[in-house]
Amino acid sequence: MSLTGTVLGYDPGGNDAHGIATFTYECGKVIDTSIQTFSTANEVINQAKNIRKLMAIGVDTLTYWSTGKSGWRPADRWLRKQYPPVANSIVSPNSLFGSMGLNGMSVLIALKEANPDLIICETHPKVLHYEFDEREYDYLSNHQSMDTLLSNIFETNIITKNDHEWDAAVSVHAVTQGLQQEWETDLHTLPCSDKERLIKPCGDTHYWWPHI
């Protein structure tokens, strides 16, 4: 698939900590980028609704919820097993901060209502960083090398001001790889146990991953 359109990456945080990355593609090449930090989820919604030809969003939030113990989902269990060195960054969904779950899902529901065709992909930036660099995530110490990593991925100069912006940018990469069928694994298709089910507050979403 030759990607043409705009893709959003979003890292939901608390006040003054909402990372947004907007990448515009033409025939699979990045032709424009914008990476910013917003104060509230409402600002994110207003910004995103003004984006023409927004086709997809990659977001570091739980796009599916589980009814099982501690909210664990098949995707979470798989990531913890696959990446032992960073397993501690894959925490029980029930113990996550509200800013991630509430702000992230609020933005997704609002954008999906405005654009029913919007494609949504869940991401996990900290584990993706380890997948790409084989080092634990440490933005404060390694932000220059982490920006270089993004610049190489996107084949354009990427500069981030904080970890929320970095997470938003790498989330764009995850969703575009899925859209272009470079990553064919979808962690949301992993089977549930007989003691849980997945709830989909904003409808069907993806969790594209490099391999399985």
C-alpha positions in Angstrom: 0.0 0.0 0.0 1.4 3.4 -1.0 0.4 5.7 1.9 -1.0 9.1 1.1 -2.7 11.1 3.9 -2.1 12.2 7.4 -1.3 10.0 10.4 -1.4 11.1 14.0 0.6 9.8 16.9 -0.6 10.5 20.5 0.9 9.9 23.9 -1.7 10.8 26.5 -0.3 12.2 29.8 -1.5 14.5 32.5 -1.6 18.3 32.5 0.8 19.8 30.0 2.0 16.4 28.9 0.1 15.3 25.8 2.5 14.5 23.0 1.2 14.9 19.5 3.0 14.0 16.2 1.3 14.7 12.9 3.0 13.2 9.8 1.7 13.8 6.3 2.6 11.2 3.6 2.6 11.2 -0.1 3.1 8.0 -2.0 4.7 6.5 1.1 7.2 9.3 1.8 7.0 11.8 4.7 6.4 15.3 3.2 5.5 17.2 6.4 5.9 16.8 10.2 4.7 18.5 13.3 5.6 17.4 16.8 4.1 19.3 19.8 3.0 19.1 23.4 -0.5 20.1 24.4 -1.9 20.8 27.9 -5.2 18.8 27.8 -7.0 16.1 26.0 -9.5 18.7 24.8 -6.7 20.6 23.0 -5.7 17.3 21.3 -9.3 16.7 20.1 -9.6 20.2 18.7 -6.3 19.9 16.9 -7.0 16.5 15.5 -10.5 17.5 14.2 -8.9 20.2 12.2 -6.5 17.8 10.3 -7.6 17.3 6.7 -7.4 13.7 5.4 -6.7 12.2 8.9 -6.6 8.5 8.1 -5.2 6.9 11.2 -3.9 7.4 14.7 -1.4 5.4 16.8 -1.9 5.9 20.5 -0.1 4.7 23.6 -3.3 3.7 25.5 -5.4 0.7 26.1 -7.7 0.5 23.1 -9.2 -2.8 24.3 -10.1 -3.6 27.9 -10.1 -7.1 29.5 -12.6 -8.5 32.0 -10.0 -10.9 33.4 -7.8 -10.7 36.5 -6.0 -7.3 36.9 -7.2 -6.4 33.4 -4.4 -8.4 31.7 -4.9 -8.9 28.0 -3.4 -11.5 25.6 -1.3 -8.7 24.1 0.1 -7.7 27.5 1.0 -11.3 28.4 2.7 -11.8 25.1 4.8 -8.7 25.3 6.0 -9.5 28.8 7.0 -13.0 27.7 8.7 -11.8 24.5 10.7 -8.9 26.1 11.9 -9.9 29.6 14.4 -7.1 29.9 11.6 -4.5 29.7 8.8 -6.6 31.2 8.4 -4.1 34.1 7.3 -1.5 31.6 4.3 -3.7 30.7 2.2 -3.3 33.8 -1.2 -4.5 34.8 -3.9 -2.5 33.1 -5.7 -2.0 36.3 -2.7 -0.3 37.8 -2.2 2.3 35.1 -2.5 6.0 35.7 -5.9 7.5 34.8 -4.3 10.0 32.4 -3.4 7.2 30.1 -6.6 5.3 30.1 -9.1 8.2 30.5 -7.5 10.8 28.3 -6.4 8.3 25.6 -9.8 6.7 25.3 -11.6 10.1 25.5 -9.6 11.3 22.5 -10.2 8.1 20.5 -14.0 8.1 21.1 -14.3 11.7 20.1 -12.3 11.3 17.0 -14.0 8.1 16.0 -17.4 9.8 16.4 -16.2 12.6 14.1 -14.6 10.2 11.6 -16.1 6.6 11.7 -13.5 5.4 9.1 -10.5 6.4 11.3 -8.0 3.6 11.7 -6.8 3.1 15.3 -3.6 1.3 16.4 -2.5 0.8 20.0 1.2 1.2 20.6 3.8 0.6 23.3 6.7 3.1 22.7 8.9 1.8 25.5 8.9 -1.7 24.2 9.2 -0.6 20.6 12.3 1.4 21.6 13.8 -1.8 23.0 12.8 -3.7 19.9 14.6 -1.2 17.7 17.6 -0.3 19.9 18.0 -3.2 22.4 18.4 -0.7 25.2 16.0 0.3 28.0 14.1 3.5 27.5 15.9 6.5 29.1 14.9 9.7 27.4 16.7 12.0 29.8 20.0 10.4 29.2 19.6 9.3 25.6 17.3 11.8 23.9 19.8 12.7 21.2 20.4 9.1 20.1 16.6 8.4 20.4 15.9 11.3 18.0 18.6 10.0 15.7 16.8 6.6 15.8 13.5 8.3 14.7 15.3 10.3 12.1 16.6 7.2 10.5 13.2 5.5 10.7 11.4 8.3 9.0 14.3 9.4 6.7 13.8 13.0 7.8 15.2 15.1 10.7 13.2 14.5 13.9 13.6 16.6 17.0 11.6 16.0 20.1 11.4 18.2 23.3 10.3 15.5 25.7 9.5 11.8 26.0 5.8 12.4 25.3 6.7 13.8 21.9 9.1 10.9 21.2 6.4 8.4 22.1 3.9 10.1 19.8 6.4 10.1 16.9 7.2 6.4 17.2 3.5 5.7 17.5 3.1 7.2 14.0 5.7 4.7 12.8 3.8 1.7 14.3 0.5 2.6 12.6 2.1 3.4 9.2 3.9 0.1 9.2 0.6 -1.7 9.8 -1.1 0.3 7.1 1.6 -0.5 4.6 1.5 -4.2 5.6 5.1 -4.2 6.7 4.0 -5.4 10.1 1.5 -8.1 9.7 1.2 -9.2 13.3 -1.8 -7.8 15.2 -1.6 -8.5 18.9 -5.3 -7.8 19.3 -6.0 -11.0 17.4 -4.3 -13.2 20.0 -6.8 -15.6 21.6 -8.3 -14.9 25.1 -8.5 -17.4 27.8 -11.9 -18.8 28.8 -11.9 -16.6 31.9 -11.8 -13.2 30.1 -13.2 -11.3 27.2 -12.1 -8.1 25.5 -14.3 -5.0 25.5 -13.9 -2.5 22.6 -15.0 1.0 23.8 -14.1 2.6 20.4 -14.8 -0.3 18.2 -12.3 -2.5 16.4 -8.7 -1.4 16.6 -5.3 -2.8 15.8 -2.1 -3.5 17.7 0.4 -3.9 14.9 3.8 -5.3 15.9 7.1 -6.1 14.0 6.9 -9.9 14.5 5.5 -12.7 16.5 
